[in-house]
Amino acid sequence: AVMLLAGLAVVLALVLWAWGRRLGGAGSGGARRGPWGLVLRHWLALRVLGRAAGWQRRHLEQASKDVRRSQEHLLLRLQGGAGAAEPGTGAGHRAPAGRASRAGEIHRLVSGCPGSVSISLSLPAQGPVLYLDVLRRVFPEALRPRGTARFSWARGCSLPAAAWPLPTLYCAPEEAGAVPSRAAALYVQLLFALRERALRALEAGLVSELYDALGVLRAGWQGLAQDLASGRLSPRLELPEGTRRRAECARGWDGVARRLWPRLQVVVAAEPSGEQLYGEALRESECRGLPFYCPFYGAAGALLGVNLWPEQPDSRYLLCPGWAFCEFLPAGPGAEGPPETVLLADVQEGQEYELVLTAQAGLSRCRVGEVLKVAEFHNQCPVVGPVRRLSQTLSVRGEGVPEERFYQSLRRAVAMWPGARLVDYVCAESSLLGASSGACAPHYQVFVELRGVRDLSEAQRYKLDQCLQEDFPVYKTFRLKGSIGPVRLHLVAAGAFRELRDAAGPLGPMARVLRESRPLHFIQSRVVS
């Protein structure tokens, strides 16, 4: 019942928004012609969503106190069971016959789980409502109308924003994210952002999108200035005429975000495994001094958790027991023997687990390839942090070099190259190259974009192989035996990885280990040394 009321509140907020839109006119131009209409619909939507957030927080608090019952109820709902009452809605509530046995059956039958099943769900209304509540509590100025600039792109359509129930929050129209190319979309969204001097928040679907958008500013501010002065966009972008708008620009790199938007309070962006490099670069340069907040955790297209603690430097997510049925396979050191799942109510603090997900009708039991670490508990609900993606493990002889630890080894090697700064990288196992890899032993192909150096000597390139041997004893053993060949390191042209992301489209977090020949051939074509 509480979830239904929250959903009705979101619907009411959208109705009020549409009604207020009639007062203020359509589009961003209408907002300027009728500012009172914009302010009115924003104020009304905030009031309704504030009430919905209170309901949702109370419901989440109640569900987190009896995680097992909440998960059992969800499981029955996913199976299409009828007559299941909301967890905790009555003191005399009893589990229907067979519920425990169904949960036990799921608990035992891990071996039948498919390897990578795609689950496609719409974003639950509860997530954005909780996100807006967190912003109101920690960054209240971030809820100013037209105070958020969003950078995101989906080929031929628009992805839902984190705060989609409150569209008046954004300074650019939704159509700005649906232009023909990713590069053009980020350019247009940047122009809309630049004309709003009073921005409070920057938002991106992935931190790499914000990284690339501010990279446009770094690389092409002269073109931006010309477009802003003329009031028209460059014809090179091949944009529909209706997307051309006037804006203003400022110069600078380190701390540029705060200089462009002096009232900026927060950067809202997902920073999953594989995207940390971009977050680190933004914190050191363009977004220096700004807090970063990732509101949601999701996997395989399902929303699973929410970050209720934006003040914390490391993102942590409360796994909401009513959003998806979660099981866990022990994945930390010492995890041996046949796989046996652990339920949400039974995980242990400090342990690492591989996520097994059921989030739609029918028991999919999808091993999504995400490893999580339980940081603490909120009541009975685990609070987790992503650790690594199993699909991004390098292994040519079974050595198993995890994504995050390879990144640390690469950073150590880069620190030994005077003047070099790592911009981006990807890896590939030599088997993906086929005969073109030569007759040598299996090895890693590593492609890096560097700033500050034009070339590396063979001795400098070998530093990466030395770091891997020092950090991974199993890898060193194979190297000494000759079963694994030395790393082959290639330098690519500036902007190669941004071009790769533009060509790939909205496919999720950056892959650090390439598994398909097409992106590998693309990055090979950009090798300069």
BABAVO-128843 format. One record per residue (C-alpha): residue number from 1; residue in one letter; x, y, z. Coordinates in steps of 0.25 Angstrom, whole numbers, plus 5000, padded with zeros to 4 digits. Layout:
BEGIN
(site NUM; "a"; (X; Y; Z));
...
This chain:
BEGIN
(site 1; "a"; (5000; 5000; 5000));
(site 2; "v"; (5011; 5010; 5003));
(site 3; "m"; (5018; 5007; 4990));
(site 4; "l"; (5005; 5009; 4983));
(site 5; "l"; (5003; 5023; 4990));
(site 6; "a"; (5018; 5026; 4986));
(site 7; "g"; (5015; 5023; 4972));
(site 8; "l"; (5002; 5031; 4972));
(site 9; "a"; (5010; 5043; 4977));
(site 10; "v"; (5020; 5042; 4966));
(site 11; "v"; (5008; 5041; 4956));
(site 12; "l"; (5002; 5053; 4963));
(site 13; "a"; (5015; 5061; 4962));
(site 14; "l"; (5015; 5058; 4947));
(site 15; "v"; (5001; 5063; 4945));
(site 16; "l"; (5004; 5076; 4953));
(site 17; "w"; (5017; 5078; 4944));
(site 18; "a"; (5009; 5076; 4931));
(site 19; "w"; (4998; 5086; 4937));
(site 20; "g"; (5009; 5096; 4940));
(site 21; "r"; (5015; 5094; 4927));
(site 22; "r"; (5003; 5100; 4920));
(site 23; "l"; (5004; 5112; 4929));
(site 24; "g"; (5019; 5114; 4925));
(site 25; "g"; (5019; 5109; 4911));
(site 26; "a"; (5027; 5097; 4905));
(site 27; "g"; (5042; 5095; 4905));
(site 28; "s"; (5053; 5103; 4911));
(site 29; "g"; (5048; 5116; 4903));
(site 30; "g"; (5035; 5114; 4910));
(site 31; "a"; (5041; 5114; 4923));
(site 32; "r"; (5047; 5128; 4920));
(site 33; "r"; (5034; 5133; 4915));
(site 34; "g"; (5027; 5129; 4927));
(site 35; "p"; (5036; 5127; 4939));
(site 36; "w"; (5025; 5127; 4949));
(site 37; "g"; (5019; 5115; 4942));
(site 38; "l"; (5033; 5108; 4943));
(site 39; "v"; (5034; 5112; 4958));
(site 40; "l"; (5020; 5108; 4961));
(site 41; "r"; (5020; 5094; 4955));
(site 42; "h"; (5034; 5092; 4961));
(site 43; "w"; (5029; 5096; 4975));
(site 44; "l"; (5017; 5087; 4974));
(site 45; "a"; (5025; 5075; 4969));
(site 46; "l"; (5034; 5077; 4981));
(site 47; "r"; (5023; 5077; 4991));
(site 48; "v"; (5017; 5064; 4985));
(site 49; "l"; (5030; 5057; 4984));
(site 50; "g"; (5034; 5061; 4998));
(site 51; "r"; (5022; 5054; 5003));
(site 52; "a"; (5025; 5042; 4995));
(site 53; "a"; (5039; 5042; 5000));
(site 54; "g"; (5034; 5041; 5014));
(site 55; "w"; (5026; 5029; 5011));
(site 56; "q"; (5037; 5022; 5004));
(site 57; "r"; (5047; 5024; 5015));
(site 58; "r"; (5037; 5019; 5025));
(site 59; "h"; (5034; 5007; 5016));
(site 60; "l"; (5049; 5004; 5014));
(site 61; "e"; (5052; 5005; 5028));
(site 62; "q"; (5041; 4995; 5032));
(site 63; "a"; (5046; 4986; 5021));
(site 64; "s"; (5060; 4986; 5025));
(site 65; "k"; (5056; 4981; 5039));
(site 66; "d"; (5051; 4968; 5034));
(site 67; "v"; (5059; 4965; 5021));
(site 68; "r"; (5056; 4951; 5020));
(site 69; "r"; (5041; 4953; 5020));
(site 70; "s"; (5042; 4965; 5010));
(site 71; "q"; (5050; 4956; 5001));
(site 72; "e"; (5040; 4944; 5002));
(site 73; "h"; (5029; 4954; 4999));
(site 74; "l"; (5036; 4959; 4987));
(site 75; "l"; (5039; 4945; 4982));
(site 76; "l"; (5025; 4941; 4982));
(site 77; "r"; (5021; 4954; 4975));
(site 78; "l"; (5032; 4950; 4964));
(site 79; "q"; (5026; 4936; 4963));
(site 80; "g"; (5012; 4942; 4961));
(site 81; "g"; (5007; 4938; 4974));
(site 82; "a"; (4994; 4944; 4979));
(site 83; "g"; (4990; 4948; 4993));
(site 84; "a"; (5004; 4952; 4998));
(site 85; "a"; (5003; 4964; 5008));
(site 86; "e"; (5013; 4974; 5009));
(site 87; "p"; (5024; 4971; 5019));
(site 88; "g"; (5020; 4975; 5033));
(site 89; "t"; (5006; 4980; 5030));
(site 90; "g"; (5000; 4972; 5041));
(site 91; "a"; (5004; 4966; 5054));
(site 92; "g"; (4997; 4953; 5050));
(site 93; "h"; (5004; 4952; 5036));
(site 94; "r"; (5008; 4937; 5033));
(site 95; "a"; (5016; 4933; 5021));
(site 96; "p"; (5007; 4925; 5011));
(site 97; "a"; (5010; 4910; 5010));
(site 98; "g"; (5021; 4907; 5001));
(site 99; "r"; (5028; 4920; 5002));
(site 100; "a"; (5040; 4915; 5011));
(site 101; "s"; (5042; 4903; 5002));
(site 102; "r"; (5042; 4912; 4989));
(site 103; "a"; (5053; 4921; 4995));
(site 104; "g"; (5060; 4908; 5000));
(site 105; "e"; (5059; 4902; 4986));
(site 106; "i"; (5065; 4915; 4980));
(site 107; "h"; (5076; 4915; 4990));
(site 108; "r"; (5080; 4901; 4986));
(site 109; "l"; (5079; 4901; 4971));
(site 110; "v"; (5091; 4910; 4967));
(site 111; "s"; (5097; 4900; 4957));
(site 112; "g"; (5086; 4902; 4947));
(site 113; "c"; (5088; 4917; 4947));
(site 114; "p"; (5090; 4923; 4933));
(site 115; "g"; (5104; 4930; 4931));
(site 116; "s"; (5099; 4944; 4927));
(site 117; "v"; (5084; 4947; 4925));
(site 118; "s"; (5080; 4961; 4922));
(site 119; "i"; (5069; 4966; 4930));
(site 120; "s"; (5062; 4979; 4926));
(site 121; "l"; (5053; 4986; 4936));
(site 122; "s"; (5048; 5000; 4936));
(site 123; "l"; (5054; 5009; 4947));
(site 124; "p"; (5045; 5008; 4960));
(site 125; "a"; (5039; 5021; 4964));
(site 126; "q"; (5044; 5018; 4978));
(site 127; "g"; (5059; 5020; 4974));
(site 128; "p"; (5058; 5035; 4968));
(site 129; "v"; (5048; 5038; 4980));
(site 130; "l"; (5059; 5034; 4990));
(site 131; "y"; (5070; 5041; 4982));
(site 132; "l"; (5062; 5054; 4982));
(site 133; "d"; (5060; 5053; 4997));
(site 134; "v"; (5075; 5051; 4999));
(site 135; "l"; (5078; 5063; 4991));
(site 136; "r"; (5068; 5071; 4999));
(site 137; "r"; (5075; 5067; 5012));
(site 138; "v"; (5090; 5068; 5008));
(site 139; "f"; (5090; 5078; 4996));
(site 140; "p"; (5077; 5086; 4998));
(site 141; "e"; (5081; 5097; 4987));
(site 142; "a"; (5083; 5085; 4977));
(site 143; "l"; (5068; 5085; 4976));
(site 144; "r"; (5067; 5099; 4970));
(site 145; "p"; (5059; 5099; 4957));
(site 146; "r"; (5068; 5098; 4944));
(site 147; "g"; (5079; 5096; 4954));
(site 148; "t"; (5084; 5083; 4949));
(site 149; "a"; (5092; 5080; 4936));
(site 150; "r"; (5091; 5066; 4931));
(site 151; "f"; (5101; 5059; 4921));
(site 152; "s"; (5096; 5046; 4915));
(site 153; "w"; (5093; 5040; 4902));
(site 154; "a"; (5085; 5029; 4896));
(site 155; "r"; (5085; 5025; 4881));
(site 156; "g"; (5072; 5031; 4876));
(site 157; "c"; (5064; 5033; 4889));
(site 158; "s"; (5066; 5039; 4903));
(site 159; "l"; (5070; 5031; 4915));
(site 160; "p"; (5062; 5034; 4928));
(site 161; "a"; (5069; 5044; 4937));
(site 162; "a"; (5072; 5041; 4952));
(site 163; "a"; (5061; 5051; 4956));
(site 164; "w"; (5052; 5048; 4944));
(site 165; "p"; (5039; 5051; 4953));
(site 166; "l"; (5044; 5065; 4954));
(site 167; "p"; (5048; 5070; 4940));
(site 168; "t"; (5048; 5084; 4944));
(site 169; "l"; (5061; 5081; 4951));
(site 170; "y"; (5069; 5081; 4938));
(site 171; "c"; (5074; 5093; 4930));
(site 172; "a"; (5074; 5086; 4916));
(site 173; "p"; (5061; 5079; 4909));
(site 174; "e"; (5061; 5064; 4908));
(site 175; "e"; (5063; 5065; 4893));
(site 176; "a"; (5077; 5070; 4895));
(site 177; "g"; (5081; 5056; 4899));
(site 178; "a"; (5074; 5050; 4886));
(site 179; "v"; (5082; 5056; 4875));
(site 180; "p"; (5089; 5047; 4865));
(site 181; "s"; (5103; 5045; 4871));
(site 182; "r"; (5108; 5044; 4885));
(site 183; "a"; (5119; 5055; 4883));
(site 184; "a"; (5108; 5065; 4878));
(site 185; "a"; (5099; 5062; 4890));
(site 186; "l"; (5110; 5065; 4900));
(site 187; "y"; (5113; 5077; 4892));
(site 188; "v"; (5099; 5082; 4892));
(site 189; "q"; (5097; 5079; 4907));
(site 190; "l"; (5110; 5086; 4910));
(site 191; "l"; (5104; 5099; 4903));
(site 192; "f"; (5091; 5098; 4911));
(site 193; "a"; (5100; 5097; 4924));
(site 194; "l"; (5109; 5108; 4921));
(site 195; "r"; (5097; 5118; 4919));
(site 196; "e"; (5092; 5115; 4933));
(site 197; "r"; (5102; 5122; 4942));
(site 198; "a"; (5094; 5118; 4955));
(site 199; "l"; (5096; 5103; 4953));
(site 200; "r"; (5096; 5095; 4966));
(site 201; "a"; (5099; 5081; 4961));
(site 202; "l"; (5105; 5073; 4949));
(site 203; "e"; (5099; 5060; 4946));
(site 204; "a"; (5103; 5048; 4937));
(site 205; "g"; (5099; 5034; 4934));
(site 206; "l"; (5113; 5030; 4935));
(site 207; "v"; (5125; 5038; 4940));
(site 208; "s"; (5132; 5036; 4927));
(site 209; "e"; (5121; 5044; 4920));
(site 210; "l"; (5124; 5056; 4929));
(site 211; "y"; (5139; 5053; 4927));
(site 212; "d"; (5136; 5054; 4912));
(site 213; "a"; (5127; 5066; 4912));
(site 214; "l"; (5137; 5074; 4920));
(site 215; "g"; (5148; 5069; 4910));
(site 216; "v"; (5140; 5076; 4899));
(site 217; "l"; (5142; 5089; 4907));
(site 218; "r"; (5157; 5086; 4909));
(site 219; "a"; (5159; 5083; 4894));
(site 220; "g"; (5150; 5092; 4887));
(site 221; "w"; (5146; 5104; 4895));
(site 222; "q"; (5150; 5113; 4884));
(site 223; "g"; (5138; 5107; 4875));
(site 224; "l"; (5129; 5108; 4887));
(site 225; "a"; (5132; 5122; 4889));
(site 226; "q"; (5129; 5125; 4874));
(site 227; "d"; (5116; 5117; 4875));
(site 228; "l"; (5112; 5125; 4887));
(site 229; "a"; (5116; 5138; 4881));
(site 230; "s"; (5108; 5135; 4868));
(site 231; "g"; (5096; 5129; 4875));
(site 232; "r"; (5097; 5117; 4865));
(site 233; "l"; (5104; 5103; 4866));
(site 234; "s"; (5115; 5099; 4856));
(site 235; "p"; (5109; 5092; 4844));
(site 236; "r"; (5120; 5081; 4846));
(site 237; "l"; (5111; 5075; 4857));
(site 238; "e"; (5099; 5072; 4847));
(site 239; "l"; (5089; 5075; 4857));
(site 240; "p"; (5074; 5078; 4855));
(site 241; "e"; (5071; 5093; 4854));
(site 242; "g"; (5062; 5092; 4867));
(site 243; "t"; (5074; 5089; 4876));
(site 244; "r"; (5082; 5101; 4873));
(site 245; "r"; (5082; 5111; 4885));
(site 246; "r"; (5090; 5123; 4890));
(site 247; "a"; (5100; 5121; 4902));
(site 248; "e"; (5112; 5127; 4909));
(site 249; "c"; (5126; 5121; 4911));
(site 250; "a"; (5138; 5123; 4921));
(site 251; "r"; (5152; 5118; 4920));
(site 252; "g"; (5161; 5110; 4930));
(site 253; "w"; (5164; 5096; 4933));
(site 254; "d"; (5168; 5092; 4947));
(site 255; "g"; (5155; 5095; 4956));
(site 256; "v"; (5148; 5100; 4943));
(site 257; "a"; (5134; 5095; 4948));
(site 258; "r"; (5134; 5103; 4960));
(site 259; "r"; (5139; 5115; 4952));
(site 260; "l"; (5128; 5114; 4942));
(site 261; "w"; (5117; 5111; 4952));
(site 262; "p"; (5121; 5118; 4965));
(site 263; "r"; (5109; 5112; 4973));
(site 264; "l"; (5112; 5097; 4968));
(site 265; "q"; (5110; 5088; 4980));
(site 266; "v"; (5111; 5074; 4975));
(site 267; "v"; (5114; 5064; 4964));
(site 268; "v"; (5104; 5053; 4962));
(site 269; "a"; (5110; 5042; 4954));
(site 270; "a"; (5111; 5027; 4954));
(site 271; "e"; (5125; 5022; 4956));
(site 272; "p"; (5124; 5007; 4955));
(site 273; "s"; (5136; 4997; 4953));
(site 274; "g"; (5144; 5002; 4941));
(site 275; "e"; (5141; 5016; 4942));
(site 276; "q"; (5149; 5020; 4954));
(site 277; "l"; (5160; 5026; 4945));
(site 278; "y"; (5151; 5037; 4940));
(site 279; "g"; (5146; 5040; 4954));
(site 280; "e"; (5160; 5042; 4959));
(site 281; "a"; (5164; 5051; 4947));
(site 282; "l"; (5152; 5060; 4949));
(site 283; "r"; (5154; 5061; 4964));
(site 284; "e"; (5169; 5065; 4961));
(site 285; "s"; (5165; 5075; 4950));
(site 286; "e"; (5152; 5080; 4945));
(site 287; "c"; (5144; 5077; 4957));
(site 288; "r"; (5154; 5079; 4968));
(site 289; "g"; (5148; 5082; 4981));
(site 290; "l"; (5134; 5077; 4978));
(site 291; "p"; (5128; 5065; 4985));
(site 292; "f"; (5124; 5053; 4976));
(site 293; "y"; (5111; 5045; 4979));
(site 294; "c"; (5106; 5033; 4972));
(site 295; "p"; (5091; 5031; 4976));
(site 296; "f"; (5088; 5017; 4971));
(site 297; "y"; (5094; 5003; 4969));
(site 298; "g"; (5089; 4994; 4958));
(site 299; "a"; (5093; 4981; 4950));
(site 300; "a"; (5087; 4975; 4938));
(site 301; "g"; (5077; 4986; 4936));
(site 302; "a"; (5071; 4985; 4950));
(site 303; "l"; (5072; 4995; 4960));
(site 304; "l"; (5077; 4988; 4973));
(site 305; "g"; (5081; 4999; 4983));
(site 306; "v"; (5082; 5013; 4987));
(site 307; "n"; (5093; 5022; 4993));
(site 308; "l"; (5087; 5029; 5005));
(site 309; "w"; (5101; 5034; 5010));
(site 310; "p"; (5106; 5044; 5000));
(site 311; "e"; (5115; 5050; 5010));
(site 312; "q"; (5124; 5037; 5010));
(site 313; "p"; (5136; 5038; 5001));
(site 314; "d"; (5134; 5023; 4996));
(site 315; "s"; (5120; 5020; 4990));
(site 316; "r"; (5112; 5010; 4998));
(site 317; "y"; (5098; 5005; 4995));
(site 318; "l"; (5087; 4999; 5003));
(site 319; "l"; (5082; 4987; 4996));
(site 320; "c"; (5067; 4990; 4996));
(site 321; "p"; (5060; 4976; 4999));
(site 322; "g"; (5047; 4980; 4991));
(site 323; "w"; (5054; 4983; 4978));
(site 324; "a"; (5060; 4970; 4974));
(site 325; "f"; (5062; 4956; 4980));
(site 326; "c"; (5077; 4955; 4982));
(site 327; "e"; (5086; 4942; 4985));
(site 328; "f"; (5101; 4942; 4987));
(site 329; "l"; (5112; 4933; 4984));
(site 330; "p"; (5125; 4934; 4993));
(site 331; "a"; (5136; 4940; 4985));
(site 332; "g"; (5146; 4945; 4994));
(site 333; "p"; (5160; 4938; 4998));
(site 334; "g"; (5157; 4924; 5003));
(site 335; "a"; (5144; 4922; 4995));
(site 336; "e"; (5145; 4907; 4991));
(site 337; "g"; (5137; 4895; 4988));
(site 338; "p"; (5124; 4894; 4980));
(site 339; "p"; (5116; 4908; 4979));
(site 340; "e"; (5105; 4909; 4990));
(site 341; "t"; (5097; 4922; 4990));
(site 342; "v"; (5095; 4931; 5002));
(site 343; "l"; (5082; 4939; 5004));
(site 344; "l"; (5081; 4954; 5006));
(site 345; "a"; (5078; 4952; 5021));
(site 346; "d"; (5090; 4943; 5023));
(site 347; "v"; (5102; 4950; 5017));
(site 348; "q"; (5114; 4954; 5026));
(site 349; "e"; (5120; 4967; 5028));
(site 350; "g"; (5134; 4969; 5022));
(site 351; "q"; (5132; 4957; 5012));
(site 352; "e"; (5132; 4958; 4997));
(site 353; "y"; (5121; 4951; 4989));
(site 354; "e"; (5117; 4949; 4974));
(site 355; "l"; (5103; 4954; 4972));
(site 356; "v"; (5092; 4945; 4967));
(site 357; "l"; (5080; 4953; 4963));
(site 358; "t"; (5065; 4950; 4960));
(site 359; "a"; (5058; 4962; 4957));
(site 360; "q"; (5046; 4959; 4948));
(site 361; "a"; (5035; 4949; 4946));
(site 362; "g"; (5041; 4935; 4946));
(site 363; "l"; (5053; 4931; 4953));
(site 364; "s"; (5064; 4936; 4945));
(site 365; "r"; (5075; 4934; 4955));
(site 366; "c"; (5085; 4942; 4947));
(site 367; "r"; (5100; 4942; 4951));
(site 368; "v"; (5102; 4956; 4946));
(site 369; "g"; (5118; 4956; 4948));
(site 370; "e"; (5118; 4966; 4959));
(site 371; "v"; (5126; 4964; 4972));
(site 372; "l"; (5121; 4972; 4984));
(site 373; "k"; (5127; 4974; 4998));
(site 374; "v"; (5118; 4976; 5010));
(site 375; "a"; (5123; 4988; 5017));
(site 376; "e"; (5112; 4989; 5029));
(site 377; "f"; (5098; 4987; 5032));
(site 378; "h"; (5086; 4996; 5033));
(site 379; "n"; (5076; 4989; 5042));
(site 380; "q"; (5077; 4975; 5035));
(site 381; "c"; (5080; 4981; 5021));
(site 382; "p"; (5094; 4979; 5016));
(site 383; "v"; (5101; 4992; 5011));
(site 384; "v"; (5111; 4988; 5000));
(site 385; "g"; (5121; 4994; 4991));
(site 386; "p"; (5125; 4988; 4977));
(site 387; "v"; (5139; 4982; 4976));
(site 388; "r"; (5141; 4976; 4962));
(site 389; "r"; (5135; 4971; 4949));
(site 390; "l"; (5138; 4956; 4947));
(site 391; "s"; (5137; 4958; 4932));
(site 392; "q"; (5149; 4968; 4933));
(site 393; "t"; (5159; 4958; 4938));
(site 394; "l"; (5171; 4955; 4930));
(site 395; "s"; (5174; 4940; 4929));
(site 396; "v"; (5182; 4933; 4918));
(site 397; "r"; (5187; 4922; 4926));
(site 398; "g"; (5177; 4922; 4938));
(site 399; "e"; (5186; 4932; 4945));
(site 400; "g"; (5173; 4941; 4948));
(site 401; "v"; (5178; 4956; 4949));
(site 402; "p"; (5166; 4964; 4954));
(site 403; "e"; (5162; 4977; 4947));
(site 404; "e"; (5165; 4986; 4959));
(site 405; "r"; (5178; 4980; 4963));
(site 406; "f"; (5183; 4981; 4948));
(site 407; "y"; (5179; 4996; 4949));
(site 408; "q"; (5188; 4998; 4961));
(site 409; "s"; (5200; 4991; 4955));
(site 410; "l"; (5198; 5000; 4942));
(site 411; "r"; (5198; 5012; 4951));
(site 412; "r"; (5211; 5008; 4958));
(site 413; "a"; (5218; 5006; 4944));
(site 414; "v"; (5213; 5019; 4939));
(site 415; "a"; (5219; 5026; 4951));
(site 416; "m"; (5232; 5021; 4947));
(site 417; "w"; (5231; 5028; 4933));
(site 418; "p"; (5236; 5042; 4935));
(site 419; "g"; (5226; 5053; 4932));
(site 420; "a"; (5215; 5042; 4928));
(site 421; "r"; (5201; 5043; 4932));
(site 422; "l"; (5191; 5032; 4929));
(site 423; "v"; (5179; 5037; 4921));
(site 424; "d"; (5172; 5024; 4918));
(site 425; "y"; (5175; 5009; 4915));
(site 426; "v"; (5169; 4995; 4910));
(site 427; "c"; (5175; 4981; 4910));
(site 428; "a"; (5173; 4969; 4901));
(site 429; "e"; (5177; 4955; 4902));
(site 430; "s"; (5186; 4951; 4891));
(site 431; "s"; (5176; 4940; 4886));
(site 432; "l"; (5167; 4950; 4882));
(site 433; "l"; (5177; 4955; 4871));
(site 434; "g"; (5178; 4941; 4865));
(site 435; "a"; (5189; 4939; 4856));
(site 436; "s"; (5193; 4953; 4856));
(site 437; "s"; (5198; 4952; 4870));
(site 438; "g"; (5210; 4944; 4864));
(site 439; "a"; (5216; 4930; 4869));
(site 440; "c"; (5220; 4935; 4883));
(site 441; "a"; (5214; 4930; 4896));
(site 442; "p"; (5200; 4935; 4900));
(site 443; "h"; (5201; 4949; 4906));
(site 444; "y"; (5194; 4962; 4909));
(site 445; "q"; (5192; 4973; 4899));
(site 446; "v"; (5191; 4987; 4906));
(site 447; "f"; (5187; 5000; 4899));
(site 448; "v"; (5189; 5013; 4907));
(site 449; "e"; (5187; 5028; 4904));
(site 450; "l"; (5197; 5036; 4911));
(site 451; "r"; (5199; 5051; 4914));
(site 452; "g"; (5213; 5057; 4915));
(site 453; "v"; (5221; 5048; 4907));
(site 454; "r"; (5221; 5044; 4892));
(site 455; "d"; (5228; 5031; 4893));
(site 456; "l"; (5234; 5020; 4902));
(site 457; "s"; (5247; 5012; 4901));
(site 458; "e"; (5246; 4997; 4901));
(site 459; "a"; (5252; 4997; 4915));
(site 460; "q"; (5241; 5007; 4920));
(site 461; "r"; (5230; 4998; 4914));
(site 462; "y"; (5235; 4986; 4921));
(site 463; "k"; (5233; 4993; 4934));
(site 464; "l"; (5218; 4988; 4933));
(site 465; "d"; (5222; 4974; 4932));
(site 466; "q"; (5231; 4975; 4944));
(site 467; "c"; (5220; 4981; 4952));
(site 468; "l"; (5211; 4970; 4949));
(site 469; "q"; (5221; 4960; 4953));
(site 470; "e"; (5223; 4967; 4966));
(site 471; "d"; (5209; 4968; 4969));
(site 472; "f"; (5204; 4954; 4964));
(site 473; "p"; (5213; 4942; 4968));
(site 474; "v"; (5205; 4932; 4959));
(site 475; "y"; (5207; 4941; 4947));
(site 476; "k"; (5222; 4942; 4950));
(site 477; "t"; (5223; 4927; 4951));
(site 478; "f"; (5217; 4926; 4937));
(site 479; "r"; (5226; 4936; 4932));
(site 480; "l"; (5238; 4929; 4937));
(site 481; "k"; (5234; 4916; 4931));
(site 482; "g"; (5231; 4923; 4918));
(site 483; "s"; (5217; 4919; 4918));
(site 484; "i"; (5213; 4934; 4917));
(site 485; "g"; (5220; 4944; 4908));
(site 486; "p"; (5223; 4958; 4912));
(site 487; "v"; (5213; 4969; 4912));
(site 488; "r"; (5212; 4977; 4899));
(site 489; "l"; (5210; 4991; 4901));
(site 490; "h"; (5204; 5001; 4891));
(site 491; "l"; (5202; 5016; 4891));
(site 492; "v"; (5190; 5021; 4884));
(site 493; "a"; (5187; 5035; 4879));
(site 494; "a"; (5181; 5046; 4887));
(site 495; "g"; (5165; 5045; 4888));
(site 496; "a"; (5165; 5030; 4883));
(site 497; "f"; (5157; 5025; 4895));
(site 498; "r"; (5147; 5036; 4894));
(site 499; "e"; (5145; 5033; 4879));
(site 500; "l"; (5144; 5018; 4884));
(site 501; "r"; (5133; 5022; 4893));
(site 502; "d"; (5126; 5031; 4883));
(site 503; "a"; (5126; 5019; 4873));
(site 504; "a"; (5121; 5009; 4883));
(site 505; "g"; (5109; 5017; 4888));
(site 506; "p"; (5102; 5015; 4901));
(site 507; "l"; (5107; 5001; 4905));
(site 508; "g"; (5110; 5003; 4920));
(site 509; "p"; (5123; 5005; 4928));
(site 510; "m"; (5136; 5005; 4920));
(site 511; "a"; (5141; 4991; 4917));
(site 512; "r"; (5156; 4989; 4922));
(site 513; "v"; (5158; 4975; 4915));
(site 514; "l"; (5153; 4975; 4901));
(site 515; "r"; (5145; 4962; 4897));
(site 516; "e"; (5141; 4965; 4883));
(site 517; "s"; (5150; 4968; 4871));
(site 518; "r"; (5143; 4980; 4866));
(site 519; "p"; (5147; 4990; 4877));
(site 520; "l"; (5160; 4983; 4877));
(site 521; "h"; (5162; 4986; 4863));
(site 522; "f"; (5157; 5001; 4865));
(site 523; "i"; (5167; 5003; 4876));
(site 524; "q"; (5179; 4996; 4868));
(site 525; "s"; (5176; 5006; 4857));
(site 526; "r"; (5179; 5018; 4866));
(site 527; "v"; (5193; 5012; 4871));
(site 528; "v"; (5204; 5022; 4869));
(site 529; "s"; (5216; 5015; 4876));
